[in-house]
């Protein structure tokens, strides 16, 4: 092909003209997509801002919220919102003094478990999160009145509102004025004021970095075995785990590496199932024992895991695991048919 500059400019100019002609003849994205309807936009536009813009009208009492809580929420959070068997506790470690000052004093102290109500500065965030993400197995299934009721119950557990309180869009601003950590949010950092200055007030230190770490609390030796093996009494995932209080069994010959930890963790399985004991759903050892002698147990288990459902182990439904890869599904099913070895 000729390398003449004149020839190159000729072909370039021809290509530009052709593209311009095509773009004029065929409108961009013709026949692809459509404008969203007002109803479709409204279905997605459900966020509630800290100034309560977007908050729908409705109301719910503490009493109604308690009933809903026991039915829909307690399996993960406990009857009083302070359980730690599935998720970190929601309620606890706030005082009436915190409600008066607007700052939770325990956040400044070491060794204190952080609960949701300790850290949350805005009640709107609680309403918004419950509305869009709860219950865990059926998000967005609560009506606005039910969200108000559940939140009323939580606020009463934290002693922010009285037992006969009815929360609504009309009095939620008053509730905001009683949130224990309402003044705990700061805008004095780079997320709000981007001016090229780092959002930390510390200085780099590369000398004498061997500062002692003070342990603020520990379990006395004489008390460790008072309630058996604590390692088996806490969930087997997340930031809060139990500590071993009894010696490692001498006959524990099965290697921990046999547990398919990566697939179980990546797919959220350990949020509802312990290795040995029940959390929300049965423990994996219990599942393995139940289907040990069933023909084609691996195929059956893969179908149950993939489709989800309820009724085999209780009323709490397991959501379908549609995003679980075939490789992980095979690995988990084979591990269960092998007896869920540890």
N, C-alpha and C positions, 0 to 999 in steps of 0.2 A: 504494500500500500504506500502511496506517495506520502512523504513527510513534508511536502510543501506547505508553508504557512497559509498560502491562499486556499489550498484544498481543505485544510483543517477549519478555517473560518467559514468556508462554504457549508461544510457538513454541520457545524455548530449552529449557524444561522438557520439552516433548514430544520434542525431538531427543535429549536426554540419556537419557530413558527408553527410546527406541527403540534407541539404541546399546547400552545396557546389556543389553537383551533379546537383541539379536543376538550380543553377546559371550558371553552365557551359553549360547546355543543352538549356536554354532559354536566349537569349541575352536580355540585359536590354532595356525596352521600345520598343520592337519590334512591328512595325506596328503603332506606336503612333507618330503623328506629322511628320514634314519634315523640312528641312532647308529653311529659308526664302530666297526668290529670291532677286536679286540685285534691282529690281524695287520696291519690297515691302519695303526693307530697305530704299531706297531713298525716298519713300513716307512719312516715319516717320522721317527721318533725315533732319528736316527743321529748326533746331535752328540756330540763327545767333549770333555769339559771339561778345563781345565788340571790338575785333580786326578785325571784319567783315569777319572772316572765316565762310563760309556757306551762305554768302549773294549772292543771284542769280543776274545775269546780268539783266539790265532793266533800264527804266527811266520813269519819269512822271513829268508833269509841274504843277505849281500852278494853272493855269487856268483849266486844266482838273481835278485836285483834287477838286476844288471848286464845279464843276458840280457833281462829284461823291459824295462829302460830302453832298450836299443838298438832293440828291436822297437816299443815303444809311445810312447817319450818323446823320443828323441834328435832326431826331425825338427823339434821346436820348441825344445828346450833344449840340443842338442849332445850328443856322447858323454859329456862330463864335466860337464854341468850349468853350464858357464860361457859358453855361446854367447850371442850378442847379435843373431842374425840374425832372430829372430821376437819373442821376449820378452826383457825384461831378464834378466841372468844370475842364476842361483840360488846358485851357489857361487863363493867367492873373497873375498880381502881379509880373512880371519881368520887368526889365528896360534895356535900352541900356548900362548902367553902369555895370549891371550884366553880360551882354554878353562880355564886355571887361575884367572883373575881373575873370569870371568863378565861382563866388560864389554869390548866390542870397541873397541879404542883408535882404529881408523881412522875410527870414526863422529865423533870429535871433530876430525878433520883435514879441511881443505878439499881439493877437487879429486879426491876418491876416489869411484869409482863404487860405489853402494850395491847390494849383492847381498841376496838374500832371507835367506841364512844369517847375514849380518851383523846384520840387524834383528830376527830372530825370537827372542823370549825363551822360547817354549814349544814343545817337540817335539810336544805334543798338537795344536797348530794345524796343523802340517805333516801329521800323520796324517789329521786331519779333512778338510783341504782336498783332499788327494790322493784320499781315499775318496769324497767327494761330487762333485768337479768334474773329475777327471782320468780318462782322457786327454781332451784337449780335444774330440776329435771323438766320443767315446763315454763321457761321464761316467757314473759309478757302475757301470762294467763290470768293474772290478777286484775280485777277491775279497779278503777280509780278509788272507789269507796273502800275496797279491800286493802289497797296500798295505804290509805289513810289510817285504817284500823290497825294493820300490822305495825305501822310506824308509831301509832299511839301507844301500843303495848310496849314496844322497845323503849320509848321515851319515859314511860312509867317505870319500867325496870331500872332505868338510870335515875329515877327520882326527879326528872325534869318536869313532869306533869303529874297531877293527882290521879287516883284510880278511877274517878268518875269523869275524866276528861274526854271530850270529843274533838278530835283534830279536824280542821277544815282549812280551805284556802283563806278564810277570813281571819283565823287566829294563828296561822303558822308563823307570821312575822313575830308575834309575841314569843312563840316557842324559840325562835332564833335568838332572841335576847336572853335566853336561859341556857343555851348550849355551853357545856362546861369549858370547851376550848375555843369559844367563838373569837377570842382575841389572839389565838395562837398562830394565825396565818400572817406571814410577813411578805411584803412585796419588795423587800430590800435585797434583791438578788437579780441575777442576770436574766431570769425568765421574764421579768417585768420591765426592767430598765436596761436595755442593751446599749452600752456606751463604750464597749471595748475594754471595760475593767472586769477582771475575774470576779465571780460571785462568791469568793471565799475570802475571809479576813485573815487566814493563816499565812505564815511565811515559810518558805522552803527551809528545811533543816536537814542537813546531811552529816551532822556531828552528834556524837553522844546519843545515839538513837536507841540505846538499850534501857529505856525507861521501864520500871517495874509495873506490872499489871496487877492491880489489886482486885482480888476475888471478893465480891460484895456479899455473896451468900453461898452456902454449900450444905449438903445433907450430912448430918453427923453419922459416923460409922455405926453407932449403936441403933440408929433409927432406920438404916437402909433396908433391912429385911423385915421391918414391921408389917409391911403389906405385900410381901412376896416380890416377884420379879417385876420391877417397874418398866423394864424394857418392853414387856408384852402388854402393858396397860396403856400405852400411848400409840397413836397412829404411826405408821411406818413410812411416812413421807413428810415433807415440809420442814419448816424451820424449828419446830418444837418437837423434840423426840424424848423418849424415856431413857433413863440411864440404867445400865446393867447393875443390879444390886445383888445378884446371886452368881456364884462361880459359873463359868462356861461349862456346860455338860461334857463330861469326859468322853461320852459315846457319840458326840456330834461329829459323825464321819462324813456327812454329806456336805459338799463344798457349796458356799454361798454363790459361787459363780454360776451354778445351775439355774438360779432364778433369772428369768429374762427381764432383768431390771430395766434396761433401756426401753423396750416396747411398753412395759407396764407403766413406766413413769411418763414417757412421751405422750401416751394416749389417755392419761388421767385415771387409769384403772385403780391405782392405789388410793384414790380419793374416796372410794366407796367399799373397797375390798381389802381386808388385811390378808397377810399370807396365811395365818392360822385362824384368826378370829373374825367375827362379823364387825363391820363398821356400819354401813347402811345396807349393803348387800352381804351375802355370805362370804366367809373366808375362802381363799383358794383351796386350802386343804379340804374344807367341807365339800366344795364342788367336786374335787377330784374323787373323794370318797363316795359321793352319791352316784357318780357315773362310772365308777371303776369297772363294773362288770357289764356295762351296756354295750351292745354291738354297735360298731361304727361310732364310738363315743367322740372321736375327734371331729368327724363330719357334723355330728349333732351339735357339739359345742361351738363349732365355727358358725353354724347357722343361727344359734341363739345369741352369740356375741354380736354378729353382724346386724341382726334384726331387732335386738332388744326385746322389751316386753315386761310383763309383771305376772304374778300369780304363782310362780314356782317356789319362791322363797319369801313371799310377803306381798304387801300391797304397793310398796314403793317401786315404781317402774325404772328399769334401766333404759336409758336412751339408746337408739340405734347407733352403732359404731360404724357409720358410713365412711369415715375418713381413715379408718384403720387399713393399713396396707395388707395385701395378701400375704406377704412374707411375715409380717408381725402376727397376723392372724394364725397362720400355720404354726409359728413358733409357740405362741401362747397355748393353742389347743393341744399340741404335742406335749408340752410341759405339764398340762393338766392331766392328760391321759397317763403320763408317767408317775402320777401321784403328787404333783406339785412339790418336787424335792427342793430342799433349801440348800 
